[in-house]
Amino acid sequence: MNNQHVDRFIALASSASQIEITLPGGFQEISTVMVLGPEKDGTLLRLIWNQQRCETLFTAGGIEQGRWEDDAFHCNDKYDKPVKLRLLAISVLRPAVHTGIEPERSSSMLDAGCGEHPSMTEDGPESMLENGAVLDFLRDVINRSDTMDAEAELTWRLLCTAINILDDQQLEKLLGAFRARLIDSQDDTKDLTTMPLTEMLAMITNPETPNAIVHQ
């Protein structure tokens, strides 16, 4: 058995905040990670998902036969079903020292690239922020709300957090992008609210100067 290959993957999985798992048929979930002893039945890695109702198990043998393709690790689970794993590293976004406004981005997906162990620094895996990884994390947080009211409140708080760290130029870009979605005939964003489209556009921007915010 190629213990070095298995040990490297387990070390990388241990460093992950979460693991995106793609099951047969293309179903995707964000899972939490449990690295085991191994157990008596050979289980070495357990991924828990669907609000801790489901789990996917892996043995050393399945990991040993696995391979890296770009940023994903392909292997079979304990029951020989093929799965794809993307190892995610999520960290807190905090204001950068030089401006006090822009968030300092410090981590993303753990990428072993072509079977090699990723570059390491004193603080852990070399960091790269990916919007997709952050969105997947936030989506998972929101999806785990117990009620629609809690989901709406959590989404509102996340929006407020994001708005509060944007400067005027970034706010204009945000509203300009929102306006573009509202007037796109192929986009159903405008159908998600009962506020009339004309009223929303009037509150966001002057149609003759799309990036200028109208202050009433």
N, C-alpha and C positions, 0 to 999 in steps of 0.2 A: 504494500500500500504506500502511495506517495504521501507520507505524513506531512512533508513540508508544504505541499499544495493545500492540504486540508487545514493545517495549522494557520497558514496565511489567510485563508478565507475566513476561518473562525475569528481570527484577530480583527479582521476588517469588519465582520458582522458585529462583533462586540463593540466596535467604535461607532456603529451606525445609531442614529437617533431612532430611525424607523426603517423598515424595508418595504418597498413596493413589490407586491407579489402578483404575477400574472398567471392565472390558472388555465388549464386546458379549456378552449372555447373563447379565450380572450378576456375572461372576467378578471378585473383588477381590484385589489384592495390594499390599503395601507396597514401594515402589521407592526406590532411590537415584537421585540426580540428577546428570546430566552436561550442562552447558551448553557448546555447541560454537561454532565460529567465524563463520559457518556453514561446513560442509564443502562440497566441490565438488558433491555431489548435492543440496544444498539443506537437508540436515539441520541443524537449529538446536538441538534439544533431544533428549537420549537418556535414557530412564528404564530402569534395569536392575533386574530382579526375578527371583523364583524362584531364589534363591541364585546370582545372576549367570549363570543359564543362558538367560534370555530378556531381550529388550529391546523397547521401543516407541519409535518415532522420530517426531519432529514437525518440520515445516517452518514457516517464517514465515507462509506462506499459510494453513496450517491454524490457526495460533494467531490470525492476524488475523481469521478468520471465527468464532472462538470467542466464547462469551458466559458471563457469570457468572450463576448461579442460586443464590441464597442463598450457601452457603459452598463451592460447587463450580463448577469451570470446565469447561464442555462444549465440546468441539472434535473435529475429526477428526484422526487420526494421518496419517503420511506416505502411507499406503495407503488413505486415505479411510474408515477405519473409525471410527465414533463412540466416544469414550471420555469418561469423567468423571474429573476430577482434584480432589483435596482436598490442599492444601498444608499440611504439618504442621511445626510448630516445636517440637522437644523440647529441654528443658533439664534440668539436674540439680536435684533437690529437695534443699534444704539447710535445716538448722534455722533458724528465725526468731530474731533477736537477742533479742526481748523475752521469750521463754520458754525457748529452748534445746531445745524439744520439738517444737513443731508445724513441719511442713515449710513452707518459704517457696516458694510456687508462682509460677513466673515466665514460663511461656510455654505456647503451645498451638498452635492451628491458625491459619495465616495466612489471613485472610479479606479478600478484596478487595471484597466486597459490592456487587452491582449494577454491576460493571464499574469501580468506583472503586478507586484505590490505597488500601490500609489506612492508618490513622493511624500515624505514625512518631514515635519518640522518639530521643534521642541514642544509645540502645543498640540501636536497630533497631525492628521492628514492635511496635506496642502489644500487650501480652501478655494472654492469657486462658487459663487452664488448663482443659482438657476431659478428663474421665475417659476418654472414648472414645479420644482421641489417645494418652494414656499407655498404656492397655491394648493398643491396636494395636501400639505400639512394643514393649512387653514381650512380647506374643504372638509378634511377628516374631523377637525375640531368642531366645526359647525354641524356636520352630519350627526355628531354624537349628542346633540341637544335632545332632551327628553320631550319637549313640546315645541309647537310652532312659535309660541310667544318667546320662549327661551332662544330659539334659533334666530328670530328676528332681532331680539335684543343683543345677542352676541355679534351678529352681522353688523348692527348699527355701531356697536362699540369698536369693532375692528375698523370700520369706515372712519369714525371720529379719530382714532389713533393715527390712521394714515393721513387724513386731512391736516391734522395738527403739526405734522413734520414737513409739509410742503410749503415752499415759498410762493410768492405771487405768480411768478412765471410758470411754475409747475402746476399751480391751481388753474391757470388759464389753459394750459395744455390738457389737463384733465377734463375741464368743462368743454373744451373744443372737441375732444375725442368722444365725450358723451353726446354732444350735439350731432356729431357725424353718425353715430349709431341711431339716433332718433330719426334722422331724415333719410336713412338708408332703407329703401323699400323692401330689401331682402332681410332686414333685421327686425325681430319681433320685440325689441326692448320697449318700444312705446306702448305695446299692448299689455305690459306687465303692471301698468298703473292706470288709475281712472282719471288722472290729471290730463286735461286736453293738451294735445301736441303743441298747439299755438301758444298756450300759456307757458309750457315748459321752455319753448324756444325763446319767448320774450323774456323770461327770467334768467336765461343762461347768457344769451349773446345777441348782438345786432346781426341779422342775416347778411348785411352788406360788409361787415367786418367780422368774420367768424371767430377770430381769436380775442375779440374785445369783450370784456365782461360788462354788462349793463348794470349800473348801480341805481336803483330806484329810490 
